Amino acid sequence: MTDSGVDSLWRLTWRRFRRSRLASLALLYVGIITALALLAPLVANRKPLLQRTAAGWNSPALTDFWIADPDIDLPPVETTFALPAPVAFSPNTIALASRLMPPGGGHLLGTDDLGRDVLSRMIHGARVSLTVAFFATFIALLVGSFLGALAGYYGGGADWIISRLIEVVLCFPFLFLVLGIVALFKPSILTIMIALGLTSWTSEARYVRGELLRIRDMEFAHAARASGAGDARIVFRHLLPNALAPVIVSASFGVAYAILTESALSFLGLGVPLPTASWGSILTAANEHIDYAWWLILFPGMAIFTTVAAFNVIGERFREALDPRSD
Amino acid sequence: MTSYLLRRLFYAVLTFFGITVATFVLIHSVPGDPVTFFIGQQGLRNIPPETVQAIRAEFHLDEPLPKQYVRWVGAAVTLDFGISIIDRRPVRERIFEKLPNTFQLNCVAFLLAALFGVPIGLWSATRSGRPAERISAVGFFLLYSLPSFWVALLLMQFFSVKLDLFPLLGMTSDNYTELSAAGRFTDRLKHLVLPVVTLAYAQLAIFARFSKSALTEVIRQDFITAARAKGAGPAKVLLHHALRNALIPLITLLGITIPYLISGSVIVEKIFQWDGIGLLYLQSIFSRDYPMVMGLTVVTAIVTLLANLLADVLYAVADPRVRLGEGHD
């Protein structure tokens, strides 16, 4: 497979992609945010990363890696050495004495209305926002590719039905549908991912359908058929990989849109249930203290905006890089 | 042309039934019974089972689902969605009460976005590859990467709290009824500014990008090269040959932007406490007012459907290829 056209197309696209400094920067930024999200409990935690007690060396922060900090009072421990996390606050620790503190003085980006550290909540919020966005886009990709492939490959009746289905889905105001599903079924991270995924597959389906209609009668498809390959093998092994490029472009825009929608849901109070931090839910508190707490508005909004913009820039640059007519 | 329009009309009717089936199935797959939820929410206890049964019968919740659907959709074609569980007023009446408020917001936003977005997009298409175009392209991206609720909060903080230029919330001031006619007009206008800006900026970016790519697509075509080869100057090529063809695809934006605007209304109306259908929808899902949720979902989807149908008609009028049935489904 190394010398096939697919590989060299990707290599060529990558070279063209990197020619844009802005897009490379956006890719780097997305990488950093993703790393922060993955490592959130090690970046922002009230427990030390590494400590030495009478029992020896251990890492209390590491215990929060998969299961969130239970936020109970920590028993006092005698330590001879302690390496604190870069941000020494957990996202859900309520400290009413230090509520609504402006940035600086211990809390780099200030505290919210319950005295929780905003930076810590933003780092942990990245986990929620990105998880939802990636999985929702993945679901949309699966559903869209499947239905699009069905419509494009078989054409005729299957195409007709799926095209009508897409028309129906596109008639609903997107947010009405998502809000309705999330609110009426219990709001949870899973519900949001499914609701977003099941309502945003139409553009992927259209791209795949269009590509398959174009390539299904090309020689290589006939060759595969002649050599005895079944429909499923032709579609998944031969046709879909060739339709992948526009789908990836649309997935990049999809992630951006999913982050926006998830944060809007959280902002409206229909997102991931509290106290779990998400970029949108920090802004809900900002709404109530709009006359005063500017830092509650500025920083989480900046996080949403820059991440969404980065995914959009990546998608757009990727689209340009794939388009032989551009540059 | 007639056969094309008839086919679109037939599809629109099908889509309408698709919309109603989707709405109905969605609502009825929600776990839990609205009647018991309502009773629990009201904090009522010891409701005799006969009463629960009577309420269920009143809303026809005791019938088999297909029968419920037929009953519901039969009324829905006349836009009768029953009565609200919350205040027992007809759903249609309440929707039509709020619809003008949302319509007002969306229309102004749509017009502003088109008025500024399209010329900017066309201009940047003619500047392809130059620094000004590059910068404006990045600008569009940044614009529609901005979360609208964040923009709303920033606008409120700056223009309402700090500068006290525009009111923070609502559609009119408290002393609205005491104002003169001119005073009422400016009062309404002032309340409109921030919500409209919040709704319009992302649309503006979409309009600009769409019209830019439409014109770019046309400029690449052979007949433009032919016009240039004949010796037509850049201005004549652009205005006489390219622009007319580039404007046609903009018609489809009519159908595309309306669901976006209505989606955006939910957030904008919530933040600015604008008394439209977005706010009504939010309140209805929180209180599980199923008839209202279903009514609003169907009505907004129909608005989009009609806009799409209108776009199809306009497209057929503007583009002879569609009219004469050369592909384009």
Interface residues (C-beta under 8 A of the other chain):
Chain A: L22 S163 R164 L165 E167 V168 V169 L170 C171 F172 P173 F174 L175 F176 L177 L179 G180 I181 A183 L184 F185 A256 L260 S263 A264 F267 L268 G280 L283 A286 N287 I290 D291 W294 I297 G301 I304 F305 V308 A309 N312 V313 E316 R325
Chain B: Y11 L14 T15 G18 I19 A22 L26 I27 V30 P31 V138 F141 L142 Y144 S145 L146 P147 S148 F149 W150 L153 L154 M156 Q157 V161 R220 P259 Y260 I262 S263 G264 V266 I267 K270 I271 Y281 L282 I285 F286 R288 V293 L296 T297 T300 A301 I302 T304 L305 N308 D329
